[in-house]
Amino acid sequence: MKSQPLIAAMLLATACATAGAAGIESFVGKSPSRLLKQEQPFARAYRAAVKGQDLPDWTNRLAVGFPAEAVELEGRKAVLMSACSPQGGCRDERFYILYVPEAKSITGFFFLSPNVDAPGDHRMALSRWVGGVPPKAYSDFLMQRALADAQDADTNPAGQAPAGQQH
């Protein structure tokens, strides 16, 4: 009869792993503003991460956002999403958010793109991390993504702004 607790524990572990995987998939393709409204654990973690931060008002709503993606970093599944300043056409301010549902943690990167038309522009130096010091794999990933998106915006500015405001 000692095998019953072991079987129950295995079933519980499988159910938890399945729920975590399904949780990630429930985020994919949705805009950040929609996730703030529909996913309460995410909304709580997000509000806690941005509380007291000196961020523009648009970061409270994340209204102009790009669809969430599932990513895996250091063996952990996470959700990547980003939103941008509606006034800048997504070229000047962008906020990247990595959410790890199993830990209910947020790593955010508020990115100020350098102005390629102004030699010596140092706006990027004012970019900052939100939600605590991120693990190196997270910071490297977010920085590379931000720089790639900024480069794409320079070569194809019309393709970077979301078609309408996705909700």
DSSP file (Angstrom, degrees, kcal/mol; ACC not computed):
  #  RESIDUE AA STRUCTURE BP1 BP2  ACC     N-H-->O    O-->H-N    N-H-->O    O-->H-N    TCO  KAPPA ALPHA  PHI   PSI    X-CA   Y-CA   Z-CA
    1    1 A M    >         0   0    0      0, 0.0     3,-1.1     0, 0.0     0, 0.0   0.000 360.0 360.0 360.0  -8.4    0.0    0.0    0.0
    2    2 A K  T 3>  +     0   0    0      1,-0.2     4,-0.8     2,-0.2     0, 0.0   0.701 360.0  67.7 -70.0 -16.7    3.0    2.3    0.2
    3    3 A S  H 3> S+     0   0    0      1,-0.2     4,-2.8     2,-0.2    -1,-0.2   0.733  83.0  73.5 -76.2 -20.6    2.9    2.7   -3.6
    4    4 A Q  H <> S+     0   0    0     -3,-1.1     4,-2.6     1,-0.2    -1,-0.2   0.930  97.0  46.0 -62.1 -46.3   -0.4    4.7   -3.4
    5    5 A P  H  > S+     0   0    0      0, 0.0     4,-2.4     0, 0.0    -1,-0.2   0.889 113.8  51.0 -62.2 -35.6    1.2    7.9   -2.0
    6    6 A L  H  X S+     0   0    0     -4,-0.8     4,-2.2     2,-0.2    -2,-0.2   0.927 111.4  46.4 -65.8 -44.4    4.0    7.6   -4.6
    7    7 A I  H  X S+     0   0    0     -4,-2.8     4,-2.5     2,-0.2     5,-0.2   0.912 112.6  50.8 -63.2 -43.0    1.5    7.2   -7.5
    8    8 A A  H  X S+     0   0    0     -4,-2.6     4,-2.4    -5,-0.2    -2,-0.2   0.908 110.5  49.3 -62.0 -41.9   -0.5   10.1   -6.1
    9    9 A A  H  X S+     0   0    0     -4,-2.4     4,-2.4     2,-0.2    -1,-0.2   0.895 111.1  49.6 -64.9 -40.0    2.6   12.3   -5.9
   10   10 A M  H  X S+     0   0    0     -4,-2.2     4,-2.3     2,-0.2    -2,-0.2   0.906 111.4  48.7 -65.4 -41.6    3.6   11.3   -9.5
   11   11 A L  H  X S+     0   0    0     -4,-2.5     4,-2.5     2,-0.2    -2,-0.2   0.907 111.7  49.5 -64.6 -41.2    0.1   12.2  -10.8
   12   12 A L  H  X S+     0   0    0     -4,-2.4     4,-2.4     2,-0.2    -2,-0.2   0.915 110.7  49.8 -63.7 -43.2    0.2   15.5   -9.0
   13   13 A A  H  X S+     0   0    0     -4,-2.4     4,-2.3     1,-0.2    -2,-0.2   0.901 111.9  48.4 -62.5 -41.4    3.6   16.4  -10.4
   14   14 A T  H  X S+     0   0    0     -4,-2.3     4,-2.5     2,-0.2    -2,-0.2   0.911 111.3  49.9 -64.8 -42.7    2.4   15.5  -13.9
   15   15 A A  H  X S+     0   0    0     -4,-2.5     4,-2.5     2,-0.2    -2,-0.2   0.899 111.4  48.8 -63.3 -40.9   -0.7   17.6  -13.5
   16   16 A C  H  X S+     0   0    0     -4,-2.4     4,-2.3     2,-0.2    -2,-0.2   0.913 112.0  48.3 -66.1 -42.1    1.3   20.6  -12.3
   17   17 A A  H  X S+     0   0    0     -4,-2.3     4,-2.2     2,-0.2    -2,-0.2   0.911 113.2  48.0 -64.4 -41.6    3.7   20.3  -15.2
   18   18 A T  H  X S+     0   0    0     -4,-2.5     4,-2.5     1,-0.2    -2,-0.2   0.906 111.1  50.4 -65.2 -41.7    0.9   20.1  -17.6
   19   19 A A  H  X S+     0   0    0     -4,-2.5     4,-2.2     2,-0.2    -2,-0.2   0.893 109.9  51.1 -64.3 -39.2   -0.9   23.1  -16.1
   20   20 A G  H  X S+     0   0    0     -4,-2.3     4,-1.7     2,-0.2    -2,-0.2   0.913 111.4  46.9 -64.1 -42.8    2.3   25.1  -16.3
   21   21 A A  H  X S+     0   0    0     -4,-2.2     4,-1.8     1,-0.2    -2,-0.2   0.915 113.6  47.9 -65.4 -42.2    2.8   24.3  -20.0
   22   22 A A  H  X S+     0   0    0     -4,-2.5     4,-1.6     1,-0.2    -1,-0.2   0.861 106.5  59.6 -65.7 -33.6   -0.8   25.1  -20.7
   23   23 A G  H  < S+     0   0    0     -4,-2.2     4,-0.5     1,-0.2    -1,-0.2   0.909 104.6  48.3 -60.4 -43.2   -0.4   28.3  -18.7
   24   24 A I  H >X S+     0   0    0     -4,-1.7     3,-1.6     1,-0.2     4,-1.2   0.935 110.0  52.1 -61.8 -46.4    2.4   29.5  -21.1
   25   25 A E  H 3< S+     0   0    0     -4,-1.8    -1,-0.2     1,-0.3    -2,-0.2   0.788  99.1  64.2 -64.0 -26.8    0.3   28.6  -24.1
   26   26 A S  T 3< S+     0   0    0     -4,-1.6    -1,-0.3     1,-0.2    -2,-0.2   0.692 105.0  47.2 -70.5 -15.6   -2.7   30.7  -22.8
   27   27 A F  T X4 S+     0   0    0     -3,-1.6     3,-2.1    -4,-0.5    41,-0.4   0.794  85.6 108.4 -89.2 -33.5   -0.5   33.8  -23.1
   28   28 A V  T 3< S+     0   0    0     -4,-1.2    41,-0.2     1,-0.3     3,-0.1  -0.167  87.1   9.8 -57.6 131.0    0.9   33.2  -26.6
   29   29 A G  T 3  S+     0   0    0     39,-2.7     2,-0.3     1,-0.3    -1,-0.3   0.303  99.4 117.2  87.4  -8.7   -0.5   35.6  -29.2
   30   30 A K    <   -     0   0    0     -3,-2.1    38,-2.3    37,-0.1    -1,-0.3  -0.651  66.7-114.3 -93.4 150.0   -2.3   37.9  -26.7
   31   31 A S     >  -     0   0    0     -2,-0.3     4,-2.2    36,-0.2     5,-0.2  -0.431  24.8-115.3 -77.0 154.9   -1.4   41.6  -26.3
   32   32 A P  H  > S+     0   0    0      0, 0.0     4,-2.2     0, 0.0     5,-0.2   0.881 115.9  54.3 -57.1 -39.6    0.1   42.8  -23.1
   33   33 A S  H  > S+     0   0    0     29,-0.8     4,-1.3   133,-0.3    30,-0.1   0.897 108.9  48.7 -64.8 -37.9   -2.9   45.0  -22.3
   34   34 A R  H  > S+     0   0    0      1,-0.2     4,-2.2     2,-0.2     5,-0.2   0.902 110.3  51.0 -66.2 -40.7   -5.2   42.0  -22.7
   35   35 A L  H  X S+     0   0    0     -4,-2.2     4,-2.5     1,-0.2     8,-0.3   0.864 104.9  56.9 -65.9 -35.4   -3.0   39.9  -20.4
   36   36 A L  H  < S+     0   0    0     -4,-2.2    -1,-0.2     1,-0.2    -2,-0.2   0.858 114.3  40.0 -61.3 -33.8   -3.1   42.7  -17.8
   37   37 A K  H  < S+     0   0    0     -4,-1.3    -2,-0.2    -3,-0.2    -1,-0.2   0.823 126.3  31.5 -82.9 -32.9   -6.9   42.4  -17.8
   38   38 A Q  H  < S+     0   0    0     -4,-2.2     2,-0.8     1,-0.2    -3,-0.2   0.735 108.2  61.3-103.1 -26.1   -7.3   38.6  -18.1
   39   39 A E     X  -     0   0    0     -4,-2.5     4,-2.7    -5,-0.2     3,-0.2  -0.802  58.4-175.6-110.2  91.8   -4.3   37.0  -16.2
   40   40 A Q  H  > S+     0   0    0     -2,-0.8     4,-2.7     1,-0.2     5,-0.2   0.859  81.6  53.1 -60.4 -40.9   -4.5   38.2  -12.6
   41   41 A P  H  > S+     0   0    0      0, 0.0     4,-2.2     0, 0.0    -1,-0.2   0.918 113.5  45.4 -61.1 -39.1   -1.2   36.5  -11.4
   42   42 A F  H  > S+     0   0    0     -3,-0.2     4,-3.0     2,-0.2    -2,-0.2   0.941 112.2  51.0 -64.7 -46.8    0.6   38.3  -14.3
   43   43 A A  H  X S+     0   0    0     -4,-2.7     4,-2.7    -8,-0.3     5,-0.2   0.904 111.3  48.1 -59.0 -42.8   -1.2   41.6  -13.5
   44   44 A R  H  X S+     0   0    0     -4,-2.7     4,-2.2     2,-0.2    -1,-0.2   0.933 113.8  46.3 -63.6 -45.8   -0.2   41.4   -9.8
   45   45 A A  H  X S+     0   0    0     -4,-2.2     4,-2.0    -5,-0.2    -2,-0.2   0.897 114.1  49.3 -63.8 -39.5    3.4   40.6  -10.7
   46   46 A Y  H  X S+     0   0    0     -4,-3.0     4,-2.3     2,-0.2     5,-0.2   0.945 110.7  48.4 -65.1 -48.9    3.5   43.4  -13.2
   47   47 A R  H  X S+     0   0    0     -4,-2.7     4,-1.3     1,-0.2    -1,-0.2   0.893 112.5  49.6 -60.0 -39.8    2.0   46.0  -10.9
   48   48 A A  H  < S+     0   0    0     -4,-2.2    -1,-0.2    -5,-0.2    -2,-0.2   0.890 111.0  50.0 -65.8 -38.4    4.5   45.0   -8.2
   49   49 A A  H  < S+     0   0    0     -4,-2.0    82,-0.6     1,-0.2    -2,-0.2   0.873 117.1  38.5 -69.1 -37.4    7.5   45.2  -10.6
   50   50 A V  H >< S+     0   0    0     -4,-2.3     3,-2.3    -5,-0.1    -1,-0.2   0.590  85.4 120.7 -91.9  -9.9    6.6   48.7  -11.9
   51   51 A K  T 3< S+     0   0    0     -4,-1.3     3,-0.1     1,-0.3    -3,-0.0  -0.319  87.4   4.9 -58.7 128.5    5.4   50.2   -8.6
   52   52 A G  T 3  S+     0   0    0      1,-0.3    -1,-0.3    -2,-0.0     2,-0.2   0.432  98.6 132.7  79.0  -1.4    7.5   53.2   -7.7
   53   53 A Q    <   -     0   0    0     -3,-2.3     2,-1.5     1,-0.1    -1,-0.3  -0.561  64.6-122.1 -81.7 147.1    9.4   53.1  -11.0
   54   54 A D        +     0   0    0     -2,-0.2    -1,-0.1    -3,-0.1    -3,-0.1  -0.668  59.5 143.8 -88.4  83.2    9.8   56.3  -13.0
   55   55 A L        -     0   0    0     -2,-1.5     5,-0.1    -5,-0.2    -3,-0.0  -0.864  55.0 -93.3-121.9 154.6    8.2   55.1  -16.2
   56   56 A P    >   -     0   0    0      0, 0.0     3,-1.6     0, 0.0     4,-0.3  -0.250  39.7-109.2 -63.4 156.6    6.0   56.9  -18.7
   57   57 A D  T >> S+     0   0    0      1,-0.3     3,-2.1     2,-0.2     4,-0.5   0.815 112.6  69.0 -57.0 -34.3    2.2   56.6  -18.3
   58   58 A W  H >> S+     0   0    0      1,-0.3     4,-2.4     2,-0.2     3,-0.8   0.755  87.1  67.8 -61.6 -21.9    1.7   54.4  -21.3
   59   59 A T  H <4 S+     0   0    0     -3,-1.6    -1,-0.3     1,-0.2    -2,-0.2   0.681  88.9  65.8 -72.2 -15.1    3.5   51.6  -19.4
   60   60 A N  H <4 S+     0   0    0     -3,-2.1    -1,-0.2    -4,-0.3    -2,-0.2   0.821 117.5  23.1 -71.2 -30.1    0.5   51.4  -17.0
   61   61 A R  H << S-     0   0    0     -3,-0.8    -2,-0.2    -4,-0.5   -25,-0.2   0.713  81.8-152.0-107.5 -28.3   -1.8   50.2  -19.8
   62   62 A L     <  +     0   0    0     -4,-2.4   -29,-0.8     1,-0.1   -28,-0.2   0.860  35.4 160.5  53.9  38.5    0.6   48.6  -22.3
   63   63 A A        +     0   0    0     -5,-0.5     2,-1.1     1,-0.2   -30,-0.1   0.848  60.0  54.0 -64.3 -38.7   -2.0   49.6  -24.9
   64   64 A V  S    S+     0   0    0     20,-0.4    20,-2.6    -6,-0.2     2,-0.3  -0.789  85.6 151.1 -98.7  95.2    0.3   49.4  -28.0
   65   65 A G  E     -A   83   0A   0     -2,-1.1   101,-0.5   101,-0.5    18,-0.3  -0.839  44.0-127.1-130.0 162.1    1.7   46.0  -27.6
   66   66 A F  E     -A   82   0A   0     16,-2.9    16,-0.6    -2,-0.3   -36,-0.1  -0.787  47.3 -84.9-105.0 148.5    3.0   43.1  -29.6
   67   67 A P  E     -     0   0A   0      0, 0.0   -36,-0.2     0, 0.0   -39,-0.1  -0.196  49.6-107.3 -56.8 140.2    1.7   39.5  -29.2
   68   68 A A  E     -     0   0A   0    -38,-2.3   -39,-2.7   -41,-0.4     2,-0.3  -0.338  34.4-157.9 -67.5 147.8    3.2   37.5  -26.4
   69   69 A E  E     -A   80   0A   0     11,-2.7    11,-3.1   -41,-0.2     2,-0.4  -0.937  17.0-121.5-126.5 149.1    5.6   34.7  -27.3
   70   70 A A  E     +A   79   0A   0     -2,-0.3     2,-0.3     9,-0.2     9,-0.2  -0.781  38.4 172.6 -87.2 133.7    6.7   31.6  -25.5
   71   71 A V  E     -A   78   0A   0      7,-2.6     7,-3.0    -2,-0.4     2,-0.4  -0.923  24.5-141.9-134.9 161.3   10.5   31.4  -24.9
   72   72 A E  E     +A   77   0A   0     -2,-0.3     2,-0.4     5,-0.2     5,-0.2  -0.990  19.5 176.7-129.0 125.2   12.8   29.1  -22.9
   73   73 A L  E >  S-A   76   0A   0      3,-2.4     3,-2.1    -2,-0.4    65,-0.1  -0.994  72.1 -13.1-130.1 125.9   15.8   30.5  -21.0
   74   74 A E  T 3  S-     0   0    0     -2,-0.4    -1,-0.1     1,-0.3     3,-0.1   0.860 128.9 -54.6  52.2  39.1   18.1   28.4  -18.9
   75   75 A G  T 3  S+     0   0    0      1,-0.2     2,-0.4    -3,-0.0    -1,-0.3   0.479 114.3 116.0  78.1   1.8   15.5   25.6  -19.0
   76   76 A R  E <   -A   73   0A   0     -3,-2.1    -3,-2.4    26,-0.0     2,-0.4  -0.877  63.1-130.4-106.8 136.2   12.7   27.7  -17.7
   77   77 A K  E     +A   72   0A   0     -2,-0.4    25,-0.3    -5,-0.2     2,-0.3  -0.668  36.1 169.2 -83.4 136.9    9.6   28.5  -19.8
   78   78 A A  E     -A   71   0A   0     -7,-3.0    -7,-2.6    -2,-0.4     2,-0.5  -0.905  33.3-120.4-141.7 167.2    8.7   32.2  -19.9
   79   79 A V  E     -AB  70  99A   0     20,-2.7    20,-2.6    -2,-0.3     2,-0.5  -0.962  22.9-158.3-113.4 127.6    6.5   34.6  -21.8
   80   80 A L  E     +AB  69  98A   0    -11,-3.1   -11,-2.7    -2,-0.5     2,-0.3  -0.910  21.7 158.5-105.6 130.7    8.0   37.4  -23.7
   81   81 A M  E     - B   0  97A   0     16,-2.2    16,-3.0    -2,-0.5     2,-0.3  -0.967  16.1-166.1-142.6 160.9    5.9   40.5  -24.5
   82   82 A S  E     -AB  66  96A   0    -16,-0.6   -16,-2.9    -2,-0.3     2,-0.3  -0.991   4.7-172.5-147.0 155.9    6.7   44.0  -25.4
   83   83 A A  E     -AB  65  95A   0     12,-1.9    12,-3.2    -2,-0.3     2,-0.3  -0.925  11.9-156.8-140.3 163.0    4.8   47.3  -25.7
   84   84 A C  E     - B   0  94A   0    -20,-2.6   -20,-0.4    -2,-0.3    10,-0.2  -0.910  30.8 -80.6-143.2 168.5    5.8   50.7  -27.0
   85   85 A S      > -     0   0    0      8,-2.0     5,-1.5    -2,-0.3     3,-0.4  -0.541  29.4-151.3 -70.8 123.6    5.1   54.4  -26.8
   86   86 A P  T > 5S+     0   0    0      0, 0.0     3,-0.7     0, 0.0    -1,-0.2   0.818  95.4  56.3 -65.8 -28.5    2.2   55.3  -29.0
   87   87 A Q  T 3 5S+     0   0    0      1,-0.2    -2,-0.0     2,-0.1     0, 0.0   0.816 106.8  48.4 -72.7 -29.3    3.6   58.8  -29.5
   88   88 A G  T > 5S-     0   0    0     -3,-0.4     3,-1.6     5,-0.1    -1,-0.2   0.365 106.7-119.4 -94.7   6.3    6.9   57.5  -30.9
   89   89 A G  T < 5 -     0   0    0     -3,-0.7    71,-0.1    -4,-0.3    72,-0.1   0.819  68.9 -65.6  60.2  29.2    5.5   55.0  -33.4
   90   90 A C  T 3 <S+     0   0    0     -5,-1.5    -1,-0.3     3,-0.1    63,-0.1   0.661 121.8 102.0  67.4  18.6    7.3   52.3  -31.5
   91   91 A R  S <  S+     0   0    0     -3,-1.6    -2,-0.1    -6,-0.2     3,-0.1   0.693  82.0  31.5-102.9 -21.8   10.7   53.8  -32.5
   92   92 A D  S    S+     0   0    0      1,-0.3    21,-1.6    -7,-0.2     2,-0.4   0.846 118.2  29.4-109.2 -41.0   11.8   55.6  -29.3
   93   93 A E  E     + C   0 112A   0     19,-0.2    -8,-2.0    -8,-0.2     2,-0.3  -0.980  60.2 165.9-126.8 132.5   10.5   53.8  -26.2
   94   94 A R  E     -BC  84 111A   0     17,-2.2    17,-3.4    -2,-0.4     2,-0.5  -0.998  21.2-151.0-144.9 143.4    9.8   50.2  -25.8
   95   95 A F  E     -BC  83 110A   0    -12,-3.2   -12,-1.9    -2,-0.3     2,-0.4  -0.964  10.2-162.3-119.9 119.3    9.2   48.0  -22.7
   96   96 A Y  E     -BC  82 109A   0     13,-2.6    13,-2.6    -2,-0.5     2,-0.4  -0.835   7.9-168.4-101.8 136.6   10.2   44.3  -22.8
   97   97 A I  E     -BC  81 108A   0    -16,-3.0   -16,-2.2    -2,-0.4     2,-0.5  -0.988  11.9-168.2-131.7 125.6    8.7   42.0  -20.2
   98   98 A L  E     -BC  80 107A   0      9,-2.9     9,-2.3    -2,-0.4     2,-0.5  -0.967  13.3-170.7-108.6 123.8    9.7   38.4  -19.4
   99   99 A Y  E     -BC  79 106A   0    -20,-2.6   -20,-2.7    -2,-0.5     7,-0.2  -0.968  12.7-161.8-118.8 126.2    7.1   36.7  -17.2
  100  100 A V  E >>> - C   0 105A   0      5,-2.3     5,-1.5    -2,-0.5     4,-1.4  -0.894   6.7-164.7-105.2 102.0    7.9   33.3  -15.6
  101  101 A P  T 345S+     0   0    0      0, 0.0     3,-0.2     0, 0.0    -1,-0.2   0.861  84.2  56.8 -58.4 -39.8    4.4   31.9  -14.6
  102  102 A E  T 345S+     0   0    0    -25,-0.3   -24,-0.1     1,-0.2   -82,-0.0   0.830 120.6  30.5 -64.2 -29.5    5.7   29.2  -12.3
  103  103 A A  T <45S-     0   0    0     -3,-0.8    -1,-0.2     2,-0.1     3,-0.1   0.503  99.7-134.1-101.6  -7.3    7.6   31.8  -10.2
  104  104 A K  T  <5 +     0   0    0     -4,-1.4     2,-0.3     1,-0.2    -2,-0.1   0.906  57.3 146.5  52.1  44.2    5.1   34.6  -10.9
  105  105 A S  E   < -C  100   0A   0     -5,-1.5    -5,-2.3     2,-0.0     2,-0.4  -0.855  38.7-152.9-117.5 149.9    8.2   36.8  -11.6
  106  106 A I  E     -C   99   0A   0     -2,-0.3     2,-0.5    -7,-0.2    -7,-0.2  -0.959   8.5-173.9-119.9 133.4    8.7   39.7  -13.9
  107  107 A T  E     -C   98   0A   0     -9,-2.3    -9,-2.9    -2,-0.4     2,-0.3  -0.992  20.5-174.4-119.9 119.8   12.0   40.9  -15.5
  108  108 A G  E     -CD  97 130A   0     22,-3.3    22,-2.8    -2,-0.5     2,-0.4  -0.873  18.0-164.4-118.8 150.1   11.4   44.1  -17.4
  109  109 A F  E     -CD  96 129A   0    -13,-2.6   -13,-2.6    -2,-0.3     2,-0.8  -0.931   7.2-158.8-133.8 109.1   13.7   46.2  -19.7
  110  110 A F  E     -CD  95 128A   0     18,-2.8    18,-2.1    -2,-0.4     2,-0.5  -0.801  23.1-162.0 -88.0 112.2   12.6   49.7  -20.5
  111  111 A F  E     -C   94   0A   0    -17,-3.4   -17,-2.2    -2,-0.8     2,-0.7  -0.844  19.0-165.2-109.3 127.2   14.6   50.4  -23.6
  112  112 A L  E     -C   93   0A   0     -2,-0.5    15,-0.2    12,-0.2   -19,-0.2  -0.936  24.9-138.3-107.7 109.4   15.3   53.8  -25.1
  113  113 A S        -     0   0    0    -21,-1.6     2,-0.1    -2,-0.7    10,-0.1  -0.370  19.7-112.0 -67.0 140.1   16.5   53.4  -28.7
  114  114 A P        -     0   0    0      0, 0.0     2,-0.8     0, 0.0    -1,-0.1  -0.453  28.9-115.4 -69.3 147.9   19.4   55.5  -29.8
  115  115 A N    >   -     0   0    0      3,-0.2     3,-1.6     1,-0.2     6,-0.3  -0.768  22.8-162.3 -85.4 109.6   18.5   58.1  -32.5
  116  116 A V  T 3  S+     0   0    0     -2,-0.8    -1,-0.2     1,-0.3     4,-0.0   0.714  88.0  60.1 -67.8 -19.2   20.5   57.0  -35.6
  117  117 A D  T 3  S+     0   0    0      1,-0.2    -1,-0.3    -3,-0.1    -2,-0.0   0.539  97.9  64.5 -84.0  -6.3   20.1   60.4  -37.1
  118  118 A A  S X  S-     0   0    0     -3,-1.6     3,-1.7     3,-0.0    -3,-0.2  -0.851  81.7-142.9-121.4  95.2   21.9   62.1  -34.2
  119  119 A P  T 3  S+     0   0    0      0, 0.0     3,-0.1     0, 0.0    -3,-0.1  -0.268  87.9  24.1 -55.4 137.8   25.6   61.0  -33.9
  120  120 A G  T 3  S+     0   0    0      1,-0.3     2,-0.2    -4,-0.0    -4,-0.1   0.577  81.7 161.4  83.1   9.0   26.6   60.7  -30.3
  121  121 A D    <   -     0   0    0     -3,-1.7    -1,-0.3    -6,-0.3     3,-0.2  -0.466  17.8-175.8 -65.2 129.5   23.1   60.1  -29.0
  122  122 A H    >   +     0   0    0     -2,-0.2     3,-1.3     1,-0.1     4,-0.3   0.073  43.6 118.8-116.6  22.6   23.3   58.5  -25.6
  123  123 A R  G >   +     0   0    0      1,-0.3     3,-2.5     2,-0.2     4,-0.3   0.867  68.5  66.4 -56.1 -37.9   19.6   57.8  -24.9
  124  124 A M  G >  S+     0   0    0      1,-0.3     3,-1.8    -3,-0.2    -1,-0.3   0.808  88.5  66.8 -57.5 -29.1   20.2   54.1  -24.7
  125  125 A A  G <  S+     0   0    0     -3,-1.3    -1,-0.3     1,-0.3    -2,-0.2   0.722  94.7  59.0 -64.1 -19.7   22.3   54.7  -21.5
  126  126 A L  G <  S+     0   0    0     -3,-2.5    -1,-0.3    -4,-0.3    -2,-0.2   0.440  79.2 113.8 -90.0  -0.4   19.1   55.7  -19.8
  127  127 A S    <   -     0   0    0     -3,-1.8     2,-0.3    -4,-0.3   -16,-0.2  -0.324  50.6-169.6 -62.5 154.5   17.5   52.3  -20.4
  128  128 A R  E     -D  110   0A   0    -18,-2.1   -18,-2.8     2,-0.0     2,-0.3  -0.986  23.7-111.6-152.6 160.4   16.8   50.4  -17.2
  129  129 A W  E     -D  109   0A   0     -2,-0.3     2,-0.4   -20,-0.2   -20,-0.2  -0.659  26.4-161.2 -91.1 146.1   15.8   47.1  -15.7
  130  130 A V  E     +D  108   0A   0    -22,-2.8   -22,-3.3    -2,-0.3   -80,-0.1  -0.986  66.6  33.5-128.3 137.3   12.5   46.7  -13.8
  131  131 A G  S    S-     0   0    0    -82,-0.6   -25,-0.2    -2,-0.4    -1,-0.1   0.719 117.9 -59.8  94.6  23.2   11.7   44.0  -11.4
  132  132 A G  S    S-     0   0    0     -3,-0.2   -24,-0.2   -83,-0.2    -2,-0.1  -0.222  86.9 -36.6  95.4 172.5   15.1   43.4   -9.8
  133  133 A V        -     0   0    0     -2,-0.1     3,-0.1    -4,-0.1    -2,-0.0  -0.582  68.2-137.2 -72.5 120.8   18.4   42.4  -11.1
  134  134 A P        -     0   0    0      0, 0.0    -1,-0.1     0, 0.0    -2,-0.1  -0.422  21.4 -98.0 -79.7 154.1   17.8   39.9  -13.9
  135  135 A P    >>  -     0   0    0      0, 0.0     4,-2.4     0, 0.0     3,-0.6  -0.370  41.3-109.0 -60.5 151.6   19.8   36.7  -14.3
  136  136 A K  H 3> S+     0   0    0      1,-0.3     4,-3.0     2,-0.2     5,-0.3   0.868 118.5  55.3 -54.8 -41.7   22.5   37.1  -17.0
  137  137 A A  H 3> S+     0   0    0      1,-0.2     4,-2.0     2,-0.2    -1,-0.3   0.890 110.8  46.0 -60.6 -38.0   20.7   34.9  -19.5
  138  138 A Y  H <> S+     0   0    0     -3,-0.6     4,-2.7     2,-0.2     5,-0.2   0.934 114.2  46.4 -70.0 -46.3   17.5   37.1  -19.2
  139  139 A S  H  X S+     0   0    0     -4,-2.4     4,-2.5     1,-0.2     5,-0.2   0.917 113.7  48.8 -65.4 -41.7   19.4   40.4  -19.5
  140  140 A D  H  X S+     0   0    0     -4,-3.0     4,-2.5    -5,-0.2     5,-0.2   0.932 113.0  48.3 -60.9 -45.4   21.4   39.2  -22.5
  141  141 A F  H  X S+     0   0    0     -4,-2.0     4,-2.3    -5,-0.3    -2,-0.2   0.935 114.4  44.4 -61.3 -48.7   18.2   37.9  -24.2
  142  142 A L  H  X S+     0   0    0     -4,-2.7     4,-2.6     2,-0.2    -1,-0.2   0.895 113.8  50.0 -66.4 -39.9   16.2   41.1  -23.6
  143  143 A M  H  X S+     0   0    0     -4,-2.5     4,-2.5    -5,-0.2     5,-0.2   0.932 112.2  47.5 -64.6 -45.1   19.1   43.4  -24.6
  144  144 A Q  H  X S+     0   0    0     -4,-2.5     4,-2.4    -5,-0.2    -2,-0.2   0.906 113.0  49.0 -62.5 -41.2   19.7   41.4  -27.8
  145  145 A R  H  X S+     0   0    0     -4,-2.3     4,-2.7    -5,-0.2    -2,-0.2   0.923 111.4  49.2 -64.4 -44.0   16.0   41.5  -28.6
  146  146 A A  H  X S+     0   0    0     -4,-2.6     4,-2.3     1,-0.2    -2,-0.2   0.920 112.9  46.7 -62.1 -44.6   15.7   45.2  -28.0
  147  147 A L  H  X S+     0   0    0     -4,-2.5     4,-2.2     2,-0.2    -1,-0.2   0.896 112.8  49.5 -66.2 -39.8   18.8   46.0  -30.2
  148  148 A A  H  X S+     0   0    0     -4,-2.4     4,-2.5    -5,-0.2    -2,-0.2   0.916 112.0  48.3 -64.6 -42.9   17.5   43.7  -33.0
  149  149 A D  H  X S+     0   0    0     -4,-2.7     4,-2.2     2,-0.2    -2,-0.2   0.887 111.1  50.9 -64.5 -38.4   14.0   45.4  -32.8
  150  150 A A  H  X S+     0   0    0     -4,-2.3     4,-1.6     2,-0.2    -1,-0.2   0.901 111.0  48.1 -66.1 -40.1   15.6   48.8  -32.9
  151  151 A Q  H  X S+     0   0    0     -4,-2.2     4,-1.7     2,-0.2    -2,-0.2   0.914 111.2  50.4 -66.3 -42.0   17.7   47.9  -35.9
  152  152 A D  H  X S+     0   0    0     -4,-2.5     4,-2.5     1,-0.2    -2,-0.2   0.886 108.1  53.7 -61.2 -38.9   14.6   46.4  -37.7
  153  153 A A  H  < S+     0   0    0     -4,-2.2    -1,-0.2     1,-0.2    -2,-0.2   0.850 107.6  51.3 -65.7 -33.7   12.7   49.7  -36.9
  154  154 A D  H  < S+     0   0    0     -4,-1.6    -1,-0.2     1,-0.2    -2,-0.2   0.862 117.5  37.4 -71.1 -35.1   15.5   51.7  -38.6
  155  155 A T  H  < S+     0   0    0     -4,-1.7    -2,-0.2     1,-0.2    -1,-0.2   0.744 137.0  17.2 -88.3 -23.9   15.5   49.5  -41.8
  156  156 A N    ><  +     0   0    0     -4,-2.5     3,-1.1    -5,-0.2     4,-0.5  -0.481  67.1 167.7-146.2  68.3   11.7   49.1  -41.9
  157  157 A P  G >> S+     0   0    0      0, 0.0     3,-1.1     0, 0.0     4,-0.8   0.828  77.3  55.7 -58.7 -34.8    9.9   51.6  -39.7
  158  158 A A  G 34 S+     0   0    0      1,-0.2     3,-0.2     2,-0.2    -5,-0.1   0.814 103.6  56.0 -68.8 -27.4    6.5   51.0  -41.0
  159  159 A G  G <4 S+     0   0    0     -3,-1.1    -1,-0.2     1,-0.2     4,-0.1   0.564  98.3  63.2 -81.0  -7.3    6.7   47.3  -40.2
  160  160 A Q  T <4 S+     0   0    0     -3,-1.1    -1,-0.2    -4,-0.5    -2,-0.2   0.819  81.7  81.0 -91.1 -31.1    7.5   47.8  -36.5
  161  161 A A  S  < S-     0   0    0     -4,-0.8   -71,-0.1    -3,-0.2     4,-0.0  -0.549  91.3-105.4 -76.2 138.8    4.3   49.5  -35.3
  162  162 A P        -     0   0    0      0, 0.0     2,-1.1     0, 0.0    -1,-0.1  -0.297  35.8-104.7 -60.2 145.4    1.5   47.1  -34.5
  163  163 A A  S    S-     0   0    0     -4,-0.1    -4,-0.0    -3,-0.1    -3,-0.0  -0.621  91.5 -30.1 -71.5 103.9   -1.3   47.1  -37.1
  164  164 A G  S    S-     0   0    0     -2,-1.1     2,-0.8     1,-0.1     0, 0.0  -0.159 107.5 -53.8  69.6-178.6   -3.8   49.1  -35.1
  165  165 A Q        -     0   0    0   -101,-0.1     2,-0.3    -4,-0.0  -101,-0.1  -0.852  60.5-139.9 -96.6 113.8   -3.6   48.7  -31.3
  166  166 A Q              0   0    0     -2,-0.8  -101,-0.5  -101,-0.5  -133,-0.3  -0.532 360.0 360.0 -76.5 134.7   -3.8   45.0  -30.5
  167  167 A H              0   0    0     -2,-0.3    -1,-0.1  -134,-0.1  -137,-0.0   0.339 360.0 360.0-128.7 360.0   -5.9   44.1  -27.5
